[in-house]
Amino acid sequence: MEKGVEPHVLMFPFPALGHVNPMLKLAELLSLSGLRITFLNIHSIHQRLILHTNLQSRFSCFPKFRFQTITDGLPPSYTGGLTKLSHLVRSMETVTKPLLRQMLLSGELGPIPTCIILDGFFSFMVDSNAEPRIPVFCFRTVSACSFWAYSSIPELIQEGQLPVKGEEDMDRMIEGVAGMENILRCRDLPSFSRVGDQTEPILRYSVAQTIESSKAHALILNTFEDLEAPILSCIRRRCPNIYAIGPLHAHLKSRHPGEKSPPELESSNGYWEVDRSCLAWLDAQPSKSVVYVSFGSVTVMGDNQFREFWHGLVDSGRRFLWVVRPNMVGGKDGENGVPARLEEGTKERGCMVGWAPQEEVLAHEAIGGFLTHSGWNSTLEGIVAGVPMICWPQFADQLTNSRFVSEVWKIGLDMKDVCDRKTVAKMVNDVMENRRNELMGPVIETAKLAISSVEEGGSSYCDLERMIHDIQLLCR
Ligand code: UDX
């Protein structure tokens, strides 16, 4: 690395919304500290974000920030998304990776970066031994607990604890994973380890990337010490240089000048048009009376599951605000699969939108509970807002997150693997009333800890300062 020059950070997120969003928040935090940032995004994702969010206005105040785009190598007609992870990975390895190298060497991405902040879910993208040698800081956008669960899978296979031997084996406790004794059942491991065949490519890929990311110059995690200290100390034994700097959305809020950002600068997180009308609907509801239902940007469900949720919500007798993404039911973009009859029936006590301003919704006085798929960004947003959760995890890290929500942090209930109307109605009433007192103590305490971690002197605040300092030192 050339000494005495101004630091320049290249950031490259994995092309999925749940990964791009936290990377953008980190980019904003680093820009606020005055660092020069080049943010490399996949063309198609960038175009969708430009169309539906305030991305450009959010970054226009940083003269040393710029966006660059690159191809993922897939044809424009490709609609496989994350369901065809292997296609995406193959294409990125053969097309995007050599192109990235060429762009780095030709100066198209600006001066040779001081370091690359690379999403650890595709740490193969940069060879740390190739010239020019640029330190890689791997950013894993998942929880420390799921990262640790992924890292432990090879040993679990070796010891014969995996594969899971069918449905009847799902409640068996996993043994010998430090920091997780008496917590994890087979059911709670990252979903890819459920497949009987332990050579399944998606499992091998996820585990390999997790292990690879712990070998990077540094590991960045969107979590905070008070939430995951025991697990973080286990990870530090393999990867000593960790920056735990989350929750990033709260971190960003606390560092932005001004009390409250104007609506046009509120961070918006989506590929879809945000429907702000639900805020006015919430304004008209009593305090803590509404369950917010949202399953993130990827989860899809069948018609039957959708109907069970709908009946469960209606039968619970509670008010609800439900995000039904355009491609969520049945999985096809543009067809939300919501039968008109169901939508009609919802109007009585519920509100449905295609995409909500989630952070603002969760912070709204009317919200009393959060039915979530336990994606890590949503989980952190629920924690900071101090809203108890009902977890219906679907895949990957979500299965581990939901177990920690219910059994370790005790801030919600885990509805894993079931979604019949009776269970939905019961869990909704448990969170809104029957078990509310028991949950609210830990919920309020955890929210306080999250917020103080990002305030001056807090653990995440100090880790971010240390990271910025370490990046600057690379140039001295
Ligand atoms: C994916 C994975 O599913 C998740 O497990 C992993 O931790 C990150 O990548 P996703 O499924 O989209 O992400 O879930 P999540 O991490 O919760 O992110 C969803 C984001 O979309 C959140 O930041 C949330 O605020 C935002 N969102 C969701 C909206 O802004 N509006 C909505 O209506 C719904």
Boltz pocket constraint, residues with backbone or C-beta under 6 A from the ligand:
constraints:
  - pocket:
      binder: B
      contacts: [[A, 16], [A, 17], [A, 18], [A, 19], [A, 21], [A, 141], [A, 142], [A, 268], [A, 269], [A, 270], [A, 294], [A, 295], [A, 296], [A, 297], [A, 298], [A, 299], [A, 323], [A, 354], [A, 355], [A, 356], [A, 357], [A, 358], [A, 359], [A, 374], [A, 375], [A, 376], [A, 377], [A, 378], [A, 379], [A, 381], [A, 395], [A, 396], [A, 397], [A, 398]]
      max_distance: 6.0
